[in-house]
Amino acid sequence: MDPLIRIKDSFTQGLIPKNIFELTVKRFPIAVAGINRIEKASGIRFPIAYVEPSLVISSSNSNSYEYGILFARTLPVVFDDKFQVVIQISAPLVAYGLRGTIHAILAHEFLHFLELVRRISKMELLSDEISSNLFENVYSDETRLFEPKAVFNDKTLLNHITTRFPSGFRDYKLEDKVTKFWTSQNLPKVNISLDENTVKLSADVISKIKIDPNLISKLTELESKSSKFKKKRLY
């Protein structure tokens, strides 16, 4: 899969201007470097990733003034009974994000990927809780993911994650750039509600999913290490 195929198509169709397209393509190696870094730091292969040529915005509901920008998402895909996890990276993040920010967001989504696979392996994903409040959603997100220190053996990467995700991701400089160079230019935008950003898989689909035994073993090890880190943090 060409990770840039969707933005190339959008450029060809005239939805993305040439300067934005060329900037995103030019800076995409930063994301690739982040993926390689995450794989080296964790010892686990990064899932398929691609650049989404839209700004993804999430809100509690269609009438709410409270919203958040989703610079990347972890998406489970089922096609012909085959399951695949895909990381969606937004073009605005690639175009305007600092290197450390891009790597931190990719690492955070990687933690989502690990948690998703862990829950599937234990048949815990028949339904996912839905929070209609962005703050509650952030709290739930932070409490159920693997502890970064248990997963990544990279001090600089860990510093990027802890600096940018103290309690949910916020980068005001990045958001200002996105507002100025993307939103105000009326470039492609996707609005989703929080309940659309959840995972819902049937028991039948989950039962057919095959997960690499080595990955399951690694996740068990990481779960144990993560639990120890969280206990130390509490006490």
C-alpha positions in Angstrom: 0.0 0.0 0.0 1.3 3.4 -1.0 0.9 5.5 2.2 0.5 8.7 0.1 -2.0 7.4 -2.4 -5.0 9.2 -0.9 -3.3 12.6 -0.8 -2.0 12.0 -4.3 -5.5 11.3 -5.5 -6.8 14.4 -3.7 -4.2 16.6 -5.4 -5.0 15.1 -8.8 -8.7 15.9 -8.2 -7.9 19.5 -7.2 -8.9 19.1 -3.6 -5.4 19.8 -2.2 -3.4 22.7 -3.6 0.1 22.0 -5.0 2.0 23.8 -2.2 0.3 21.7 0.5 0.7 18.5 -1.4 4.4 19.1 -2.0 5.0 20.1 1.6 3.3 17.0 2.9 5.2 14.7 0.6 8.5 16.5 1.4 7.9 16.1 5.2 6.5 12.5 5.1 10.0 11.0 5.7 9.7 12.5 9.2 6.8 10.2 9.9 8.6 7.3 8.3 11.6 8.0 10.6 9.1 8.0 13.6 7.7 4.6 12.6 11.2 3.1 12.3 12.1 4.6 15.6 9.0 3.2 17.3 9.7 -0.3 15.9 13.3 -0.2 17.1 12.3 1.1 20.6 9.5 -1.5 21.1 10.7 -4.5 19.1 7.2 -4.7 17.5 6.3 -4.0 13.9 4.2 -0.9 13.3 0.9 -1.5 11.6 0.0 -0.2 8.1 -0.2 3.6 8.0 -1.4 6.1 5.4 -1.8 9.9 5.1 -5.4 11.1 5.3 -5.9 14.2 3.1 -8.4 15.7 5.5 -8.5 17.5 8.9 -10.4 15.2 11.3 -12.4 17.0 14.0 -14.3 15.3 16.8 -17.0 16.8 19.0 -19.4 15.6 21.7 -22.2 16.2 19.3 -23.1 18.1 16.1 -24.3 21.1 18.1 -21.4 21.3 20.5 -18.7 24.1 20.5 -16.4 21.7 22.3 -14.2 19.9 19.8 -10.8 18.3 19.3 -8.5 17.7 16.4 -7.6 14.1 15.8 -4.2 14.3 14.2 -4.0 10.5 13.9 -6.4 7.6 14.5 -6.1 3.8 15.0 -8.7 2.1 12.8 -9.7 -1.5 12.8 -10.7 -2.7 9.3 -12.6 -5.9 8.4 -12.7 -6.8 4.7 -13.8 -10.2 3.5 -13.5 -11.5 7.0 -9.9 -10.4 7.2 -8.9 -8.1 10.1 -6.3 -5.4 9.8 -5.3 -2.4 12.0 -4.5 0.8 10.1 -3.0 4.0 11.4 -4.5 7.1 9.8 -2.1 10.1 9.9 -3.7 13.4 9.0 -2.0 15.5 6.3 -2.0 18.6 8.5 0.1 16.8 11.1 2.7 15.8 8.5 2.7 19.2 6.9 2.9 21.4 10.0 3.9 19.2 13.0 7.3 19.4 14.6 9.4 16.2 14.4 8.9 15.5 18.1 5.2 16.1 17.9 4.8 13.8 14.9 6.8 11.0 16.6 4.9 11.4 19.9 1.5 11.2 18.2 2.6 8.1 16.2 3.9 6.5 19.4 0.6 7.3 21.1 -1.4 5.6 18.3 1.0 2.7 18.5 -0.1 2.3 22.1 -3.7 2.3 20.9 -2.8 -0.5 18.4 -1.2 -2.6 21.1 -4.2 -2.1 23.4 -6.6 -3.0 20.6 -4.8 -6.2 19.8 -4.6 -7.1 23.5 -8.3 -6.7 24.0 -9.1 -8.7 20.9 -6.8 -11.5 22.0 -8.8 -11.7 25.3 -12.2 -11.3 23.7 -12.7 -7.9 25.4 -13.9 -5.9 22.4 -17.5 -6.9 21.9 -18.4 -3.3 22.7 -16.4 -0.3 23.7 -17.5 2.3 26.2 -18.7 5.5 24.7 -18.0 8.8 26.4 -19.9 11.9 25.3 -17.5 14.3 26.9 -14.0 15.0 25.5 -12.4 15.3 29.0 -13.9 11.9 30.1 -12.7 10.5 26.8 -9.2 11.6 27.4 -9.2 10.2 31.0 -10.5 6.9 29.7 -7.8 6.9 27.0 -5.0 7.5 29.4 -6.0 4.9 32.0 -6.4 1.9 29.7 -3.4 2.3 27.4 0.0 0.6 28.1 2.4 2.6 30.1 4.9 4.1 27.5 7.9 3.3 29.7 7.0 -0.4 29.5 6.9 -0.3 25.7 9.6 2.0 24.5 13.3 1.8 25.1 14.0 5.3 23.9 14.4 8.2 26.4 14.0 10.9 23.8 10.8 9.4 22.5 9.5 8.9 26.0 10.2 12.6 26.7 8.3 13.6 23.6 5.3 11.5 24.7 5.2 12.7 28.3 5.7 16.3 27.3 2.9 16.3 24.7 0.5 13.9 26.4 0.3 15.0 30.1 -3.5 14.6 30.0 -4.5 14.4 26.4 -2.7 15.9 23.4 -2.6 19.7 23.0 -0.2 21.6 20.8 -1.5 25.2 20.5 1.2 26.2 17.9 0.3 23.3 15.7 -3.4 24.0 16.1 -2.8 27.7 15.2 -0.9 26.7 12.0 -3.7 24.2 11.0 -6.3 26.9 11.5 -4.3 29.4 9.5 -3.1 27.2 6.6 -5.7 24.5 6.5 -9.1 25.4 8.0 -9.1 29.0 6.8 -8.3 27.9 3.3 -11.4 25.6 3.3 -9.3 22.5 2.7 -10.9 19.0 3.2 -12.3 18.5 6.7 -14.1 15.5 8.3 -16.4 15.9 11.3 -17.1 12.9 13.5 -18.8 12.5 16.9 -17.0 10.7 19.7 -19.3 7.7 19.5 -18.1 7.2 15.9 -14.5 6.9 17.1 -15.1 3.7 19.0 -14.4 0.0 18.1 -17.3 -2.4 17.7 -16.6 -5.9 16.5 -18.9 -8.9 16.7 -17.9 -12.0 18.6 -18.0 -13.9 15.2 -15.5 -11.5 13.7 -13.2 -11.6 16.7 -13.2 -15.4 16.8 -11.9 -15.5 13.2 -9.0 -13.1 13.9 -5.6 -14.7 13.9 -2.9 -13.0 16.0 0.8 -13.8 15.8 1.6 -15.9 19.0 4.9 -14.0 19.4 2.9 -10.7 19.5 0.5 -12.1 22.1 3.5 -13.2 24.2 5.1 -9.8 23.9 1.8 -8.1 24.9 1.6 -10.3 28.0 5.0 -9.2 29.0 4.3 -5.5 28.3 1.0 -5.8 30.3 2.9 -7.0 33.3 5.6 -4.3 33.0 2.9 -1.7 32.5 1.0 -2.7 35.6 4.1 -2.4 37.7 4.8 1.1 36.4 1.2 2.2 37.1 1.4 0.9 40.7 4.5 2.8 41.3 2.8 5.9 40.0 -0.1 5.5 42.3 1.9 4.7 45.4 
